[in-house]
Every structure is written in structure tokens, then in C-alpha cells.
Amino acid sequence: DSLEARLEVARAEGVDVVHSDCFVDRGPGTERVVYGARPLSGQVHRKLLEAHGGVSYPGLLVKRSALEQIGYLDESIISHQEWDTAIRLARFHAFGFLARPTFTYYQRAEGTISGNKPNQALGHLQIVKKHKTDILRILGPASLAWHYSHVAQHFEAAGDRSRARYWHLRSLLPVLRWPKGRAAIWRDAMGELMLACIPSPAKRLLRAIRAGRPLPGGEQRGTK
């Protein structure tokens, strides 16, 4: 039934690639919810270069000739493989989207690729390096800086502060080439670099201040 539903989208929209939403199951005692994948439809190469689109292998329906055209899957990518596949497909093909969930994603499983934080960082970095030329050509240095900053945050979450600092610094380099008017992005990148170098309690406090969230004791930045 879910396969037929995606085939109907492919036939109706005349596309070779269709992806769908899914349910998320986080384990016993939790309610199964709809993931809320980005409704990527039409020409989506640019959107997929900007960020992971929520495309997943179980939700993909791809014409065999389209997979042959891109050389099938890149098994050297250690994480986010479906993102890399979607980017390469979107370079040549329009996408269709089925909002109805067609499978269940079980997040509760231990030892999964998605739960491996170091691999999350390395996989994101592999994809950014692989598609760097298109990111710069289509989106510009701002997007490259954003990706480097997120790679740094992945390394920080994995406890690798050395590589987190390195990629926060790398995220500043594209900014140096920008015209004036990018002060806010420079400020945010510098802020993330500083946060990568300080202990977690102070880090949480500074992030709350920067975001304008309530501080301990009920006070909030800019209030009396």
C-alpha cells in the first residue's frame, strides 16, 4: 500500500524520485509520532545542499535508471548516506513528496549509525567536502561557514573539543571574504568558538543569554 502510494505520486507528477514522511518510535512509554520530513518537491538540489532534508532510505522510491545515473550509493560515506544520495539524485531529477508516513523509524535501538555522534560529525564533514564546489557555487560562503559550524557542534557533542575548536575556526574563514554587512554571522561564529572552549555549565548559561531565554532564578536578558 505504501509502495503503491509513492508510485501514484511518481506517475501523477512525472518524477523518478519520491520520498515520504515516517513515524518515529522512541521506545516503550512514548507515543509514536510523525517525524515531519521537509516536503521536498520539484527541483530541490539547492535545498538539499543547504541542509539535510529528512530524506531516508526506507521512504525513498527511486527509478533504477536514476540510481544508475549517479553510480548507485557511495559506501565510503560513514553517516548521512541518504543525504548524499538525495543530493546527487536532485542534481539531475525533480522530487515528489508523499506526506503520508510509509514506515516507522525506531530511534530506541542502540548502536545505530544515527546514534554514533563521532560518525555523525565525520559523515557531515565528508558530505560537505564532497559537495563543497556546488555549495560555494550555488549558495555561497555563508552556507559553507554554516556547515563547518555544524560539523564543529557535532564534534563538540561527541566530546572531541579539539576538532570542535578547529572547525569553529574554519567556519570563520569564508566570512573573511564577505563584504560588510555580515557582522551578525561573524559574531555568531565567534560566539560558537568561545563556547567550544569553556565548561558545560557556563556554556549553557551563555547560550541562554544569547538566545534570550529565561535565566536561572526567572530573570531574562533585557528585563528588570
C-alpha angles and dihedrals in degrees: 000000000000090000092050091049091056091045089055090055091049092051095043095049098033094234133142096212127055128172130185143200123256145201120256120218113192096181143270115346094024129102120242108246137186111262096218102224117197107267095238108184132159120000102002105158092110093048092051091050088054096056145330106296100208091254112154132188096238090053096048125100110186131175111242093235089057091055090047090052093058095041094254120267125347103233092186090074106094098196137012089030091154090057091054091047091050092050092052093046092048091055088071107017140054116234132228123206132213111198092197114095111247101182143013122251111210108210093174095077114108123223094030123147091243090055095052104096098190090051090048089058095044093045093051089048092050091053094046091051092046094051098031094116092055092042091055095040097047104026106020135222094310091068093046090052090049092052093048090050091052092048086054091051090051090053090047091053088050090054094248099131094167094060090038090059091045094054093043086057091046089053088063096057098075088049091061089066096051126102120248116285094067096094093119093057091046089051093050093048092050090047092054090049091053091047090053090060102051134072120275100252092054089042092057091049094050092047089051090052093048092048094045092238122154113279127220109288093035097277122133133200112270095019130109 
